[in-house]
Amino acid sequence: MEWLPEQTGLCDPAAGEVSWYKNVMLNRTYGESTKASFFCVRLSPNGRDCRQLCDPTDIGYTAQLQGQRGRNTGVIRAAIEGWWNDLKRGHFIDVQTRVLTMQLQCKSNNIGIRNRLTIMFEFTSPAGVLPSYDMETMVLTLTLTLARALALTLALTLALILALTLTPTPTPTPTLTLTLTLTRWLTTSGCAT
């Protein structure tokens, strides 16, 4: 566990200007995720220069490292809003923009699923916008994949059993009943051979 101070510079870890966040991040596969103390963000307007900061919480980062009882102060949200406003002021989307792609990556450690949502806006020359999206979901472990496959198989089997047992039996129609009655009468009276 370590506090990352606010830093700006080149995003490349080889440059050494901004601390590499993956050395201190906690997730499901690295470290104990219950010991995570801070929410952090890394913002970049161009993919080369970046600003990295963490929320020190309302009790300060030293007390947060010891007791993990602090609440977020909104520093991260304010930084993201400022970043969006900087992009708007710099005319990030202008007349020559043809495609805007945004990716949101989420991970639920509780159920072991990773999601990626890609939203794409295509701008046509007559000022039209064509939105599209793509969502991918991935199960993180083989055990969860097998458990999910078993649950889906059981659910399909149960649905088929219910569909077959609850389907009403067909009742004979009057035409069918008349035909059966005539056939029986003809065979018992000796008319049919």
QUILIN-V374273 format. One line per field, one symbol per residue. ss: DSSP state (@ for helix, = for strand, . for the rest). phi: phi as a letter, one per 40 degrees, with the letter a starting at -180 (. if undefined). burial: I if it has 24 or more other C-alpha atoms within 12 Angstrom, else O. Layout:
ss = ???
phi = ???
burial = ???
//
This chain:
ss = ......====..........@@@.........@@@....====.....======......@@@@@@@.......@@@@@@@@@@@@@@@.........==========....===========.....===========..@@@@@@@@@@@@@@@@@@@@@@@@@.......@@@@@@@@@@@@@@@@....
phi = .acbccbbiccccccgcbdccccbcbaccbgcccccbbbbabbacbgbcabbabccgcbgccccccbfbcbcbgccccccccccccccccfdbbcccbabbbbbbbabccbgbbbbbbbbbbbcccgcbbcaaabbbbccbccccccccccccccccccccccccccccccccdcccccccccccccccgccb
burial = IIIIOIIIIIIOOOOOOIIIIOOOIOOOOOOOOOOIIIIIIIIIIOOOOIIIIIIIIOOOIOOIOOOOOOOOOOOIOOIOOOIOOOOOOOOOOOOOOOOOOOOOOOOOOOOOOOOOOOOOOOOOOOOOOOOOOOOOOOOOOOOOOOOOOOOOOOOOOOOOOOOOOOOOOOOOOOOOOOOOOOOOOOOOOOOOO
//
